[in-house]
Amino acid sequence: MGEYAPAFVLPRCDRGYLGLAELIGRPSVIHFYSGTGASWFEQSACLNALAPTLGVLGVALVGIICAQQAVVADHCKVTLTDFPVLSDWEPRGLVSRLYGFNLNRAAPNLASTYLIDGHGVVRWIRYGVEAADVDSATIIAAARSHLSRQKPLGPTD
């Protein structure tokens, strides 16, 4: 925490690409999904419920799944997410590895969630969350706590 988040540009499940640079200017929650397709539905349901509240708070929400783009696109067609979902597959989950948790270069068994401020600095991390334990109340509390802080001076504030 307190360091700049690793930059990335990844394919969206619906169209185009999305990168960290496009999120700069407002706080963002980035959630790295865990497991495979079955657990993705639980995580998407939680994040879909969370998206409107984060939107009111002015916080962007992005999901990242370590799977091939076509597989992620199929998931998005079924779940109809209210937030961008990205595919982190080539080369083998590089972005999730840059964020420090997917060291096996495969679909991770545990989810991770990051709160990144409007300057691109990581302010909160929740590692090692089982798919069923993705807790929207905890994520909202972290976002509200960050928003109520005095504005940071730099990445190590």
Backbone bond lengths (Angstrom), bond angles and torsions (degrees), N, CA, C in turn:
res aa  C-N    CA-C-N  psi(-1)  N-CA   C-N-CA  omega(-1)  CA-C   N-CA-C  phi
1 M - - - 1.440 - - 1.525 108.98 -
2 G 1.323 114.67 155.19 1.439 119.33 -179.41 1.520 114.36 83.14
3 E 1.311 116.93 1.40 1.464 122.54 178.45 1.527 108.81 -108.59
4 Y 1.319 115.59 158.26 1.453 119.07 175.56 1.526 110.03 -66.11
5 A 1.314 116.47 138.82 1.459 121.67 178.19 1.526 109.57 -69.86
6 P 1.327 117.30 143.78 1.470 119.20 176.66 1.534 110.69 -61.76
7 A 1.313 115.27 134.64 1.468 120.25 178.85 1.519 109.66 -71.08
8 F 1.326 116.24 150.45 1.458 121.03 176.71 1.519 109.33 -155.42
9 V 1.309 115.31 159.22 1.459 124.44 167.63 1.519 104.72 -139.95
10 L 1.337 116.42 121.74 1.465 121.29 -176.90 1.529 110.23 -131.93
11 P 1.348 116.42 154.28 1.468 119.15 176.89 1.524 111.44 -70.38
12 R 1.326 115.20 138.03 1.467 121.77 174.01 1.518 109.14 -79.48
13 C 1.312 115.96 158.07 1.468 118.69 179.14 1.525 111.17 -74.26
14 D 1.327 117.44 -24.87 1.460 119.07 -176.59 1.531 112.72 -96.66
15 R 1.317 117.56 -47.12 1.455 120.30 -179.08 1.523 109.34 -170.86
16 G 1.290 115.70 147.39 1.449 120.97 172.97 1.516 115.33 69.23
17 Y 1.316 114.18 -157.12 1.465 122.89 -176.49 1.518 108.92 -131.88
18 L 1.317 115.72 159.13 1.457 121.98 175.21 1.522 107.52 -140.03
19 G 1.323 115.61 137.47 1.461 119.93 179.67 1.512 111.72 -130.17
20 L 1.298 114.85 166.19 1.460 120.70 179.29 1.526 111.04 -58.02
21 A 1.318 117.57 -36.72 1.470 120.81 -178.63 1.526 111.67 -57.33
22 E 1.333 117.39 -32.22 1.469 120.67 179.60 1.523 112.26 -74.38
23 L 1.322 117.02 -15.86 1.460 121.40 179.99 1.526 112.04 -92.69
24 I 1.329 117.11 -15.15 1.463 121.22 -179.17 1.533 108.24 -62.55
25 G 1.311 115.43 138.95 1.462 120.65 -179.40 1.511 112.47 113.69
26 R 1.324 116.46 -18.11 1.464 120.59 174.80 1.521 108.27 -148.57
27 P 1.324 117.65 153.37 1.462 119.28 178.53 1.531 110.73 -63.11
28 S 1.332 115.36 151.72 1.463 120.68 -178.77 1.513 110.22 -138.98
29 V 1.312 115.50 143.72 1.458 122.41 169.47 1.518 106.08 -105.67
30 I 1.332 115.63 123.58 1.462 121.14 176.63 1.515 107.48 -114.81
31 H 1.319 115.26 120.66 1.468 120.89 -178.40 1.521 109.40 -112.89
32 F 1.329 116.01 121.99 1.457 122.37 173.87 1.526 107.66 -93.21
33 Y 1.323 115.68 115.74 1.458 121.42 -179.22 1.529 110.53 -65.24
34 S 1.319 115.07 154.40 1.462 120.61 174.64 1.516 109.78 -112.59
35 G 1.326 114.28 163.76 1.456 120.63 172.28 1.508 114.57 69.12
36 T 1.326 114.04 -151.32 1.456 121.78 -178.16 1.520 109.66 -120.70
37 G 1.329 115.79 -170.36 1.455 122.70 -171.96 1.512 117.09 -43.98
38 A 1.330 118.32 -44.26 1.458 120.53 -176.40 1.527 111.77 -61.42
39 S 1.317 117.72 -43.83 1.472 119.70 -179.15 1.529 112.10 -75.81
40 W 1.327 117.17 -21.01 1.464 119.90 178.75 1.519 111.36 -62.05
41 F 1.342 117.36 -34.57 1.459 120.40 -178.36 1.529 110.62 -63.13
42 E 1.338 117.41 -42.93 1.461 121.13 177.70 1.521 110.67 -61.69
43 Q 1.322 115.84 -45.86 1.462 119.79 -178.16 1.522 110.92 -66.03
44 S 1.330 117.74 -40.73 1.469 120.66 178.73 1.521 111.21 -64.23
45 A 1.337 117.01 -38.91 1.468 120.43 178.83 1.527 110.42 -62.22
46 C 1.317 116.58 -44.26 1.464 120.73 178.18 1.522 110.88 -62.96
47 L 1.321 116.61 -46.12 1.468 120.20 -178.33 1.522 111.57 -68.36
48 N 1.338 118.05 -35.96 1.468 120.62 176.10 1.524 110.65 -62.01
49 A 1.336 116.81 -38.76 1.464 120.52 178.15 1.531 111.03 -68.13
50 L 1.314 116.05 -31.10 1.456 122.87 -177.85 1.532 112.76 -79.48
51 A 1.317 117.67 -30.75 1.469 122.86 -172.25 1.530 114.47 -54.58
52 P 1.332 120.12 -46.11 1.475 118.43 -178.60 1.533 113.29 -62.63
53 T 1.332 116.95 -40.47 1.465 119.85 179.83 1.525 110.75 -65.91
54 L 1.324 116.50 -44.06 1.463 119.07 177.22 1.522 110.65 -61.47
55 G 1.340 116.51 -39.71 1.463 120.26 178.06 1.521 112.51 -59.10
56 V 1.332 116.43 -42.42 1.465 120.75 177.72 1.524 110.98 -63.49
57 L 1.338 116.08 -35.69 1.460 120.90 178.40 1.534 112.63 -76.66
58 G 1.341 117.10 -8.63 1.458 121.12 -178.38 1.516 113.42 81.37
59 V 1.337 116.04 24.36 1.460 121.80 -178.35 1.526 108.97 -108.04
60 A 1.329 116.74 127.34 1.465 121.39 177.46 1.531 109.21 -76.68
61 L 1.316 116.71 152.31 1.460 122.87 177.21 1.519 108.34 -127.06
62 V 1.331 116.33 131.52 1.456 122.37 178.45 1.515 108.00 -136.55
63 G 1.332 116.57 134.93 1.455 121.78 173.59 1.514 109.72 -107.25
64 I 1.329 116.55 143.79 1.465 121.26 178.10 1.525 107.99 -129.54
65 I 1.337 115.59 125.96 1.459 121.75 179.67 1.523 108.61 -115.23
66 C 1.331 115.75 131.51 1.474 121.49 177.89 1.528 108.43 -83.91
67 A 1.317 115.92 81.46 1.463 122.23 179.79 1.521 108.17 -159.99
68 Q 1.331 115.03 164.78 1.461 120.15 178.85 1.522 110.24 -60.86
69 Q 1.317 115.31 148.04 1.460 120.88 -175.17 1.530 112.47 -56.72
70 A 1.320 118.31 -40.47 1.468 120.85 -179.59 1.527 111.41 -63.53
71 V 1.326 116.97 -37.88 1.463 121.45 178.99 1.527 109.81 -67.50
72 V 1.316 116.77 -42.61 1.465 121.36 178.39 1.536 109.81 -65.24
73 A 1.311 117.57 -40.89 1.469 121.07 178.69 1.529 110.79 -62.05
74 D 1.329 117.43 -41.61 1.467 120.59 177.20 1.529 110.67 -61.67
75 H 1.306 116.91 -41.65 1.469 120.73 178.20 1.530 110.12 -60.68
76 C 1.320 117.02 -45.34 1.462 120.99 -178.59 1.531 112.51 -64.13
77 K 1.328 116.89 -34.27 1.470 119.90 178.03 1.515 111.36 -64.09
78 V 1.315 116.63 -34.80 1.467 121.12 -178.67 1.525 111.39 -81.00
79 T 1.332 117.61 -40.30 1.468 120.40 -173.68 1.525 114.19 -89.64
80 L 1.320 118.57 -19.16 1.461 122.50 -179.45 1.521 111.89 49.52
81 T 1.310 116.57 62.50 1.461 121.09 -177.96 1.523 111.30 -68.26
82 D 1.326 114.86 149.46 1.468 122.08 179.12 1.526 111.65 -95.80
83 F 1.305 117.19 18.37 1.460 122.80 -177.44 1.521 107.29 -148.39
84 P 1.331 118.43 159.51 1.461 120.09 179.60 1.534 111.19 -69.12
85 V 1.320 115.34 136.59 1.465 121.79 174.62 1.526 106.59 -119.24
86 L 1.326 114.94 128.94 1.459 121.70 -174.61 1.518 110.41 -112.15
87 S 1.326 115.44 155.96 1.465 122.49 177.66 1.521 109.69 -105.37
88 D 1.332 115.96 120.87 1.469 122.08 178.05 1.526 107.54 -111.34
89 W 1.326 116.12 80.95 1.457 118.92 -175.56 1.515 112.83 -115.64
90 E 1.296 117.66 -48.46 1.470 120.09 -175.33 1.510 110.95 -100.67
91 P 1.276 120.61 131.12 1.457 124.83 -10.96 1.530 111.15 -89.78
92 R 1.294 115.96 105.55 1.466 124.38 172.96 1.524 114.95 54.50
93 G 1.289 115.75 57.76 1.456 119.99 175.06 1.513 114.72 67.71
94 L 1.315 117.02 39.63 1.462 120.67 -175.99 1.525 112.13 -57.85
95 V 1.325 117.76 -43.74 1.462 119.86 -176.62 1.524 110.80 -64.39
96 S 1.324 117.56 -44.26 1.466 118.99 178.77 1.525 110.91 -64.04
97 R 1.313 117.46 -33.09 1.467 119.97 175.76 1.526 110.52 -69.51
98 L 1.343 117.72 -38.44 1.461 119.98 176.47 1.533 111.30 -61.92
99 Y 1.336 116.14 -32.59 1.459 120.36 177.78 1.526 111.77 -80.47
100 G 1.340 116.83 -2.89 1.448 120.85 166.15 1.505 118.91 91.89
101 F 1.326 118.87 15.75 1.459 115.77 -177.50 1.518 114.68 -129.04
102 N 1.300 120.85 -19.60 1.463 121.81 -176.26 1.528 109.40 -102.56
103 L 1.307 116.30 67.45 1.453 120.22 -173.25 1.525 113.26 -78.24
104 N 1.337 117.93 -13.00 1.464 121.12 -179.89 1.518 113.34 -85.05
105 R 1.324 117.05 -3.00 1.472 122.44 178.54 1.520 112.75 58.48
106 A 1.288 115.93 41.77 1.462 121.77 179.31 1.525 107.29 -149.87
107 A 1.314 116.31 -177.93 1.463 119.45 176.46 1.524 108.16 -60.92
108 P 1.324 118.15 119.23 1.463 119.80 -176.41 1.524 112.04 -69.55
109 N 1.318 116.38 150.25 1.461 120.96 177.76 1.514 112.35 -81.51
110 L 1.305 116.95 -20.39 1.455 121.26 -178.17 1.522 110.01 -121.70
111 A 1.322 115.31 142.42 1.456 121.26 178.03 1.528 109.86 -82.92
112 S 1.322 115.95 158.93 1.463 121.76 174.72 1.519 108.41 -140.95
113 T 1.331 115.29 141.79 1.454 121.12 -178.19 1.523 108.79 -129.46
114 Y 1.320 116.04 136.87 1.459 123.16 -176.93 1.522 109.47 -125.45
115 L 1.323 116.59 140.52 1.457 122.33 169.09 1.514 106.40 -108.90
116 I 1.313 115.91 121.17 1.462 122.40 -177.79 1.524 107.58 -116.80
117 D 1.321 116.22 129.61 1.460 118.97 -177.89 1.531 110.88 -75.02
118 G 1.318 115.73 177.64 1.455 120.95 -176.69 1.515 115.18 -67.58
119 H 1.328 116.53 -9.68 1.465 121.30 176.81 1.526 111.74 -98.37
120 G 1.335 116.98 -2.41 1.462 120.59 -179.51 1.516 114.29 90.85
121 V 1.330 117.31 16.22 1.464 121.72 -179.22 1.530 109.48 -97.75
122 V 1.324 116.25 133.34 1.472 120.97 178.33 1.525 108.11 -72.21
123 R 1.341 116.50 123.13 1.460 122.35 -177.89 1.526 113.79 -110.46
124 W 1.326 117.25 -19.89 1.469 120.65 -177.60 1.519 107.83 -156.41
125 I 1.339 116.22 139.93 1.463 121.32 178.64 1.525 108.19 -136.30
126 R 1.298 115.14 138.14 1.465 120.31 170.97 1.524 106.92 -125.79
127 Y 1.327 115.81 102.51 1.461 122.79 179.80 1.518 110.98 -91.93
128 G 1.315 114.61 157.22 1.452 120.63 166.66 1.496 115.36 65.34
129 V 1.304 117.48 39.61 1.453 121.22 179.34 1.523 108.20 -95.13
130 E 1.326 116.23 126.19 1.463 119.51 174.10 1.523 107.99 -62.66
131 A 1.314 116.70 152.78 1.468 121.14 -177.48 1.525 111.32 -54.06
132 A 1.322 116.88 -41.35 1.459 120.53 -177.71 1.526 112.37 -73.26
133 D 1.333 117.47 -12.41 1.461 121.64 -176.06 1.522 113.74 -101.14
134 V 1.324 118.56 9.62 1.460 119.99 177.19 1.524 106.08 -66.13
135 D 1.312 115.36 113.00 1.462 121.83 -167.50 1.520 110.66 -110.23
136 S 1.323 116.14 109.66 1.457 119.61 -177.41 1.521 111.76 -65.41
137 A 1.323 118.66 -34.28 1.467 120.56 -179.99 1.526 110.82 -63.18
138 T 1.331 117.70 -39.45 1.463 121.66 179.33 1.526 110.54 -66.55
139 I 1.323 116.54 -41.26 1.465 120.95 179.93 1.533 110.34 -66.08
140 I 1.331 117.32 -43.70 1.471 120.68 178.65 1.521 110.36 -64.17
141 A 1.329 117.65 -41.01 1.466 120.83 178.54 1.526 110.65 -61.10
142 A 1.333 117.13 -41.73 1.468 120.20 178.55 1.522 110.62 -64.20
143 A 1.333 117.25 -42.25 1.470 120.76 179.24 1.527 110.87 -64.08
144 R 1.324 116.84 -44.84 1.475 119.88 179.71 1.518 111.06 -64.55
145 S 1.324 116.83 -40.05 1.463 120.89 178.48 1.532 110.25 -61.23
146 H 1.310 115.99 -44.67 1.469 119.86 178.78 1.526 110.87 -63.16
147 L 1.314 117.19 -44.30 1.461 120.65 -176.99 1.529 112.23 -67.62
148 S 1.334 117.46 -25.90 1.464 120.40 -178.93 1.528 112.78 -85.88
149 R 1.338 117.32 -10.12 1.466 121.35 178.72 1.525 110.48 -70.86
150 Q 1.325 114.93 157.33 1.451 118.20 169.94 1.514 107.25 -64.95
151 K 1.298 116.76 149.41 1.465 120.77 -177.65 1.527 109.74 -62.49
152 P 1.349 116.07 130.61 1.466 119.58 -178.89 1.529 112.09 -69.23
153 L 1.314 114.90 152.45 1.461 121.02 178.30 1.520 111.85 -86.97
154 G 1.314 117.39 -28.96 1.464 120.55 -176.89 1.510 110.65 -166.70
155 P 1.316 117.13 -175.82 1.456 120.65 -173.81 1.519 114.06 -66.34
156 T 1.318 119.36 -20.67 1.459 120.07 -178.52 1.506 113.02 -103.87
157 D 1.311 118.11 11.55 1.468 122.67 179.60 1.516 110.16 -59.15
